[in-house]
Amino acid sequence: MPRLSAHDLVELVLDHGSFASWDEPIDLSQHSDAYRTTLEKAAERAGTDESVITGRGTVNGRAVAFVINEFGFLAGSIGQAAADRIVSAVRRATAEGLPLLASTASGGTRMQEGTPAFVRMIDISRALMDHKAAHLPYLVHLRHPTTGGVFASWGSLGHITVAEPGALVGFLGPKVYELLEGRPFPAGVQVSENLAHRGIIDAVVLPEELPSMVDRAIGLLVDPPTDGTRPRRTQVAERRGTAWDAIETTRRQDRPGVRELLRHGSDATVRLQGTDEGERDSTMLVALARLDGVPCVVIGQDRSRQTAQTPMGPAALREARRGMRLAHELGLPLVSVVDTPGAELSPEAEQGSVAGEIARCLATMATMTVPTVSVLLGQGCGGGALALLPAHQVVAAQNAWLSPLPPEGASAIVHGDVEHAAEMAEQQRVSAFDLAEIGFVHRLVAEPEDDSSEAFSAAVAAEVADTLRSLL
């Protein structure tokens, strides 16, 4: 794949003619004659005066700031002048309230400038954390190659992080490793696709897909809520059958889940992957979404991915906490979707701190300062379900339920068999109607006999969006 230059990125992502540089001329007088000559030759080859360019532009009319590496300038290395330029751009973006886009392609710290350049990564990181503390978005695009101090600072601090296909992305340069260790670095480790698989970055994005992805993400993060287009259900939810009937309904293979909710209830969605700390569990879905016109962060238990072989483990709950953290940092409402037969019960889960992760989810959800809505969509079994339930408002589907254990487990404890599961479900008051009666559920979404997946999902999204608007 051809290497994209900094100017290529500007032309690719920003609206035509919207580029406005923030860069001041570089002062070379402080350097030795030899290093000054090196810098002048680098500028001539790269077509830029330093290894980064910064400025302001628009993406589909929305103002954004940007910092873009130019690998052609001394391998995109960051010296003191480049660091000054990055810090200045980040500070200006924060002052002007702009989302910040960064695209990296660098070997790391500029070796010709040594430690004085190396420690400037601290200043860059501090400026970025101040930017995020102002609830302003920071999006990162990793290009081939991104290594060293760049990846270990501003390349790894994004709210959303994507990479180009096949990009070398890693902390240690493979050539350095081979020289130091006398053997090649293992193939396939420092490759963007592996990082996405491991939950370190969110996605691998083709260059031609990058403009639409950035447009969609920026729109979700900065555009205000709009009026909904999906009708709320006016019919009142009514008990039909027993609690056990509802439980069996939610256990059906064709029962709509969080994926259908996003497919039929969201106007735009950007899926995120993993904890961004090296873990990924497909049983938890994290996304930026616009549910029936309201932008929010969605964390949801994906029941379709939860099986006996792949139960919802501690990493899934850590992914959920990443979503909670994003909602807080971006100032967006949080929607948590509960639909699980229960958290993983295994020695591995115990050693992975499943109980601690449930506790931390509960504590974080209970203290969120942005508007929060929990959706009891189907099955709500055990601590794994409870972990995502604390919210300012709780919306429940008519057939949804919540219990400390599967009713079969409760029957086994009380009666020594599983034959009393239906009876235990009634005694434990697990149904959405029971939860509404005790004041835990605030809104119920009716499920008519002739319901469809699309209509059900749209109706839940409309109810959640209406709830968010009342909270906002």
BELWO-V79302 format. One record per residue. N is the residue number from 1. PHI is phi in degrees with one decimal (999 if undefined). NEAR is the number of other C-alpha atoms within 8 Angstrom. D_FIRST is the distance of its C-alpha to the first C-alpha in whole Angstrom. Layout:
# BELWO-V79302
n;phi;near;d_first
N;PHI;NEAR;D_FIRST
N;PHI;NEAR;D_FIRST
This chain:
# BELWO-V79302
n;phi;near;d_first
1;999;2;0
2;-60.4;3;4
3;-73.6;5;6
4;-84.1;6;9
5;-83.8;9;12
6;-59.9;11;16
7;-69.8;6;17
8;-59.6;8;14
9;-64.1;11;14
10;-59.2;9;18
11;-66.8;9;18
12;-74.0;7;15
13;-99.9;10;18
14;-83.5;14;21
15;-59.5;12;24
16;-58.8;6;24
17;81.4;4;26
18;-91.9;9;27
19;-64.7;12;25
20;-135.7;7;28
21;-73.1;8;28
22;-105.8;8;30
23;-84.1;8;29
24;-89.1;4;32
25;-58.0;5;32
26;-83.6;7;31
27;-88.1;5;35
28;-96.8;6;34
29;-66.3;6;38
30;-77.6;5;38
31;-94.6;7;36
32;-66.0;7;37
33;-59.6;6;37
34;-65.9;6;34
35;-70.6;8;32
36;-61.9;11;32
37;-63.6;8;31
38;-59.4;8;28
39;-67.3;8;27
40;-65.9;9;28
41;-67.1;8;26
42;-62.8;11;23
43;-64.2;12;24
44;-65.1;8;24
45;-71.2;8;20
46;-84.4;11;19
47;79.1;6;21
48;-133.7;11;22
49;-86.1;9;25
50;-154.4;11;24
51;-84.2;16;21
52;-136.6;14;22
53;-121.3;14;22
54;-134.5;14;25
55;166.0;13;26
56;-132.3;13;27
57;-157.3;13;26
58;-130.6;12;26
59;-121.9;12;24
60;53.0;7;26
61;86.7;6;29
62;-93.5;7;29
63;-70.5;10;30
64;-140.1;12;27
65;-104.5;14;27
66;-144.5;12;23
67;-133.1;14;22
68;-128.3;12;19
69;-71.5;13;18
70;-117.6;18;16
71;-66.4;13;15
72;-65.0;11;16
73;-96.7;14;19
74;48.2;8;21
75;56.9;11;18
76;64.3;15;18
77;-68.3;13;22
78;-105.9;14;24
79;-96.8;11;28
80;-68.0;10;31
81;-67.2;9;30
82;-65.0;11;27
83;-62.5;13;28
84;-57.2;8;31
85;-65.1;12;29
86;-66.0;12;27
87;-59.7;11;31
88;-61.3;8;32
89;-66.9;14;29
90;-64.2;12;30
91;-61.9;10;34
92;-69.0;8;34
93;-60.2;13;32
94;-65.0;12;34
95;-62.3;7;37
96;-92.2;6;36
97;67.8;7;35
98;-104.2;12;31
99;-61.0;13;28
100;-119.0;14;26
101;-108.8;12;22
102;-126.7;12;20
103;-130.2;11;17
104;-105.0;14;16
105;-162.3;14;14
106;-157.9;17;17
107;-87.9;13;19
108;110.9;13;22
109;-65.3;13;25
110;-74.3;11;26
111;-64.8;5;28
112;-64.7;4;30
113;-109.3;9;31
114;60.8;9;32
115;-61.8;6;34
116;-56.3;8;35
117;-77.7;14;31
118;-56.7;11;30
119;-71.7;8;33
120;-69.6;10;32
121;-60.4;13;29
122;-65.8;8;33
123;-63.4;9;33
124;-63.7;13;30
125;-63.6;10;30
126;-63.4;8;34
127;-63.7;11;33
128;-67.4;11;30
129;-67.4;8;33
130;-66.7;9;35
131;-62.4;14;33
132;-69.2;12;33
133;-65.1;8;36
134;-84.6;8;37
135;61.1;10;35
136;-107.1;14;32
137;-69.5;12;29
138;-133.2;13;26
139;-112.5;12;22
140;-122.4;16;20
141;-121.7;13;16
142;-94.8;16;14
143;-109.8;13;11
144;-83.2;12;10
145;-96.7;11;12
146;-129.7;18;16
147;-139.2;16;19
148;64.1;14;22
149;-64.0;11;25
150;-68.5;16;22
151;-67.2;14;21
152;-87.4;10;25
153;-138.5;12;26
154;-72.0;12;24
155;-79.1;14;21
156;-122.3;9;23
157;-114.7;9;26
158;-73.5;10;24
159;-67.2;9;26
160;-128.1;10;23
161;-131.1;13;20
162;-126.6;12;16
163;-141.3;13;13
164;-79.4;14;9
165;-60.0;9;8
166;68.6;8;9
167;-71.6;13;10
168;-76.9;12;13
169;-135.2;14;15
170;-173.7;11;19
171;-75.4;9;22
172;-101.4;8;23
173;-63.3;10;20
174;-61.8;8;20
175;-66.9;7;21
176;-63.6;8;24
177;-59.1;13;25
178;-64.6;11;25
179;-68.6;8;27
180;-77.8;6;29
181;-100.9;7;30
182;77.0;7;30
183;-150.2;7;27
184;-67.1;9;23
185;-70.6;7;22
186;-53.7;5;22
187;-68.4;5;19
188;84.7;6;17
189;-82.3;7;19
190;-92.4;10;17
191;-122.8;12;14
192;-55.6;15;14
193;-62.2;10;15
194;-69.0;10;18
195;-64.1;13;19
196;-66.8;13;19
197;-62.7;8;21
198;-87.1;11;23
199;79.0;15;24
200;-90.3;14;23
201;-123.1;15;20
202;-86.6;14;21
203;-167.7;11;17
204;-104.7;11;14
205;-123.7;10;13
206;-65.6;8;10
207;-54.5;7;10
208;-70.2;5;12
209;-92.1;8;14
210;-62.6;10;15
211;-58.5;11;17
212;-68.8;7;20
213;-65.5;9;19
214;-64.2;10;20
215;-59.6;10;23
216;-64.5;11;24
217;-65.7;10;25
218;-63.4;11;26
219;-60.0;8;29
220;-64.6;14;30
221;-86.6;10;30
222;-120.9;6;32
223;-72.4;8;34
224;-72.1;6;37
225;-60.4;7;39
226;-120.8;6;40
227;-66.0;6;42
228;-74.2;10;42
229;-116.3;6;42
230;-102.1;10;43
231;-73.7;8;46
232;-75.5;8;48
233;-77.6;7;50
234;-90.4;4;54
235;-67.5;5;56
236;-81.9;6;57
237;-65.0;9;56
238;-128.6;6;58
239;-64.5;7;59
240;-130.9;4;59
241;79.6;6;60
242;-99.2;8;60
243;-60.6;11;57
244;-65.1;9;56
245;-60.6;8;56
246;-64.4;13;53
247;-60.6;12;52
248;-64.2;8;51
249;-61.9;9;50
250;-74.4;11;47
251;-90.8;9;46
252;-68.4;7;46
253;-61.3;4;42
254;-90.2;4;42
255;-66.7;9;43
256;-62.1;10;40
257;-124.3;12;38
258;-64.9;13;36
259;-63.9;8;33
260;-67.8;12;35
261;-58.3;14;36
262;-72.0;12;33
263;-63.7;7;32
264;-103.7;10;36
265;-115.4;16;37
266;-111.7;14;34
267;-80.8;9;32
268;-157.9;9;29
269;-141.6;12;28
270;-123.8;10;25
271;-76.2;9;25
272;-112.6;11;25
273;-125.6;14;24
274;77.8;15;26
275;-84.1;13;29
276;65.9;10;26
277;-124.1;7;28
278;97.1;10;26
279;-130.1;11;28
280;-148.4;13;28
281;-135.9;11;30
282;-69.9;8;30
283;-78.0;14;33
284;-117.5;14;33
285;-110.0;15;31
286;-125.9;14;30
287;-154.1;12;29
288;-90.4;14;29
289;-145.4;16;31
290;-119.7;13;33
291;-73.4;16;36
292;42.8;14;38
293;96.6;13;38
294;-109.2;14;38
295;-69.6;15;35
296;-163.1;14;35
297;-98.4;16;33
298;-111.7;14;34
299;-119.6;15;35
300;-146.5;13;36
301;-78.2;12;37
302;-89.9;15;35
303;-62.8;11;38
304;-65.5;7;36
305;-100.4;9;34
306;-95.6;13;37
307;-131.2;7;39
308;-61.4;5;41
309;-83.4;5;38
310;-129.8;8;36
311;-74.0;12;38
312;-77.2;13;38
313;-99.8;11;38
314;-58.5;12;38
315;-62.7;11;34
316;-61.9;13;34
317;-70.7;12;37
318;-68.6;10;35
319;-62.4;14;32
320;-60.0;14;35
321;-67.2;10;36
322;-62.3;9;32
323;-61.8;13;33
324;-61.5;14;36
325;-63.2;8;35
326;-61.4;10;32
327;-58.4;14;35
328;-64.6;12;37
329;-67.1;12;35
330;-91.5;11;34
331;68.8;8;37
332;-102.5;13;36
333;-60.9;13;39
334;-114.7;14;38
335;-117.6;12;39
336;-111.8;13;39
337;-110.9;14;40
338;-102.2;16;42
339;-164.9;16;42
340;-148.1;15;42
341;-78.4;11;44
342;131.5;14;44
343;-73.4;13;42
344;-61.0;10;42
345;-117.2;6;45
346;-163.0;6;44
347;-58.5;6;45
348;-63.4;6;41
349;-65.6;12;41
350;-62.1;10;44
351;-72.0;7;43
352;-89.4;8;40
353;68.0;9;42
354;-63.2;13;42
355;-64.6;7;46
356;-63.6;7;44
357;-69.0;11;41
358;-60.6;13;44
359;-61.3;9;46
360;-69.1;8;43
361;-63.3;13;42
362;-57.1;13;45
363;-65.0;8;46
364;-68.8;10;43
365;-59.5;13;43
366;-70.8;8;47
367;-119.2;6;46
368;-64.1;10;44
369;-98.8;5;44
370;-86.9;10;42
371;-59.3;12;44
372;-130.9;13;43
373;-132.9;16;44
374;-101.7;15;44
375;-118.8;14;44
376;-86.1;16;45
377;-88.2;11;44
378;-155.8;14;45
379;-77.2;15;46
380;-135.3;16;47
381;-110.3;15;48
382;74.0;14;49
383;-63.2;10;47
384;-62.8;12;44
385;-76.4;15;45
386;-59.5;12;47
387;-57.9;12;44
388;-106.3;13;42
389;-93.0;14;46
390;-61.2;10;47
391;-159.6;10;46
392;-66.3;7;48
393;-140.4;10;49
394;-120.8;14;48
395;-106.5;15;48
396;-130.8;14;48
397;-71.7;15;48
398;-53.3;13;51
399;-95.0;12;51
400;-70.8;16;49
401;-154.5;13;51
402;-143.1;12;51
403;-147.1;11;53
404;-64.8;7;53
405;-140.6;10;52
406;-56.2;11;52
407;-52.0;11;55
408;-63.3;12;55
409;-68.4;10;55
410;-62.8;11;58
411;-63.2;15;60
412;-63.9;10;60
413;-70.6;8;61
414;-82.5;6;64
415;-111.1;8;65
416;77.7;7;64
417;-152.5;9;62
418;-106.8;10;59
419;-72.1;7;62
420;-99.6;10;62
421;-59.7;12;59
422;-62.4;10;60
423;-63.1;7;63
424;-64.7;11;61
425;-61.1;12;58
426;-68.9;11;61
427;-63.4;6;63
428;-84.4;7;60
429;54.8;8;59
430;-86.2;12;56
431;-73.8;12;55
432;-59.8;15;53
433;-66.7;8;57
434;-62.3;9;58
435;-65.6;12;56
436;-68.8;12;57
437;-64.9;8;60
438;-89.2;7;60
439;86.2;7;58
440;-80.9;8;54
441;-93.7;14;53
442;-99.3;10;53
443;-140.3;8;52
444;-115.0;12;52
445;-106.1;14;50
446;-65.3;11;52
447;-126.0;10;50
448;-65.8;5;52
449;-58.2;4;53
450;-95.0;4;51
451;-64.1;8;48
452;-118.5;6;44
453;-59.0;9;41
454;-65.2;8;40
455;-66.6;9;43
456;-62.2;11;44
457;-63.9;14;40
458;-65.0;13;41
459;-67.5;14;44
460;-63.2;13;43
461;-61.2;14;41
462;-63.8;15;43
463;-68.2;11;46
464;-63.5;12;43
465;-63.4;13;42
466;-63.4;8;46
467;-64.1;10;47
468;-63.0;13;44
469;-62.3;8;45
470;-67.6;6;49
471;-72.9;6;47
472;-68.9;5;45
